[in-house]
Amino acid sequence: MFMHRRPSLKAREAMAEAAMKLGEGVESAEEHPQVKEAEKVLSEALSRRVRLMASGNSAILAAVKIAGREILIPDQGGWKSFKTIPEMLGKKVVGLETKRGIIEPEKLEDTIHKFHPSAFLFTSSAGYMAEQPVEEIVRICREEGVLTIEDISGAFGDSFSGRADIVVCSTGAPKILNLTSGGFIGGKELDGAMEIIKASRISPVVASGLLEEIKFAHHVLDSLYRGAVVIKEDIPEALFQESRGIAVGILCNDPKKVAYRARAYGMITDIGRSLITTCPRYERLNDRGIVVELKKVDAVSLSDEVMRILKPWQIWLGGRCHLK
């Protein structure tokens, strides 16, 4: 059993203090000092105008609102709202064939030439498991006049992410910025989505926690990356061996059976959440397999000693997960 990811202690203390001050002074979330300060910090970090929102989905909604009529999305490794939100706004969705979620520049270029989408909506990290060639993706799309919208929730703070025209991010649970709710959108041209942004503003309480959570982002990301590397070392069949990610994908014949046995083996958090996601699943892999969700585990508890204790489990898991 592992400690479940919770907002950092500093973030919870800041949120508690902000909650006790609700109703004092400024009432508008937009004008609240903590909201304005968090937006300033994120704007400087991402080199673009950032607006805090109620959730990652509301940020995607705002981005898609200004994205034109036809949205290109990866065929796997994205987020489930990539399909539903464009359709809700009456926009056409086109799928891009990927290599288990990894976007191949040549196929991206061919697909753009075939369907002429107005925007490409993708994640920095394919299914949280592997980094995308973000710089190349953005270059191709800009040359073809396609707006890029990048979900950076699984790679916030890493230098390879956050290069698209518009970035969206969730600060819900469990994410790199882990506050149980909230999100943000960043871009130079957001005027076309201001009605949605204003209608979906973040709570000042969450914004107060975000200011503290940002300080821990690099530590959390590095810790989860290290944990994934250790798991891959003991499971040669694990996917994306040479790529950084905060989750580990493994192909297997009977993912539900493996997930059940792993839960019985103790691969759960202290609030009863399984560390295993079964596939096929759009948000991870279209193949039969499992994904080990390290992002659910408290990053502080992923010490070298804990990872050594995990080794017998990893060997057990590797012996059951490769396809015959």
Steps between C-alpha positions, in 0.01 A plus 500: 500500500624848411423852612251660260597825328361796687563871460827593669481602865592858408222509241242370748607754759473782246154379393381478860620853569330629183176323591492674838521838323215441256258792503761750611586771250501409130213270400580455130722199425646689206624779724604286794871554590580127508335443161688791344830390654463138387416617147806722504730218614364260237511765226868559571577127515321426172584825319137570413181643642344254747149495644402270786185295453276264694636182340714356225186416303381860513840606367466252211149634435636855475784396271276301265255791487756707309653212304297500179265237360711183469714366786772239456568276802726195558334158473618409853698637793296821521218600733139383465371859470704539180214314330196625688567873534550577127189297420304690766597825326390363163852450366632208299760272659765324288728229643874485441652152487781478755758248617336402831429866565830638372449755223717433194581826317473349151153356569393828657602690188324250270180514708498879495534495120214249474244655738610866533407536869483842661665386824691211654418410862757272667677423828866572583528145633333207321271340755734637771748235384729663244599847386379624166724672241326826589743735327468313169122476534466874552739578213305288251164638607615861479639444151162355399295772669357266765443630854661283769336435837718309746381339822800528733336342809739201503820690429465843659845632583690293242687698235366297205136591575301822474607604149162505323296806403260428786570291809241353733561331833306328775590549864258230609598173661734337446710733284842665519327809639280305739219705656196270450337762272581791272694555181623771265532609140788693349541670165555831326155513338228404749245772429272261310461287812462770765132424565585142592807607698302752704220248559745233621726684740704323764430532871740737681552218749634269229709784355664546841602133506623521141756764591657248740452191282692660212810507722493118530432423133857422397556277803177309434578455132857382563387259770234343278743476208750317722232261622401415143864429408539257792186309399614477137839363608329194649240459226672486159158459337392846621429742217695818423821385670701796376238768558410698809154464650315499831320172428615164364314303233529123468326276246324189631240243399266537798528854643201468733641187661842660544340814649296290743803305617713814528235656724502192721879523502474845660534726198249752633521833676394560859158620381443181303583624148661241273830591335399303192296628205380233257507544122387535224406853601519818291681694771783243512534219241276344236670163565430244769719587795535686827645831603670548838378842619790637703335842500257367762785446746635767732822613333680532834440130572666398172841488666776263390421276797132474409590421140732220619214352703291509183741283302345159586161634389646639179659165416169325575315746278748468216463124502125528446466787261681424180292368212563133424 
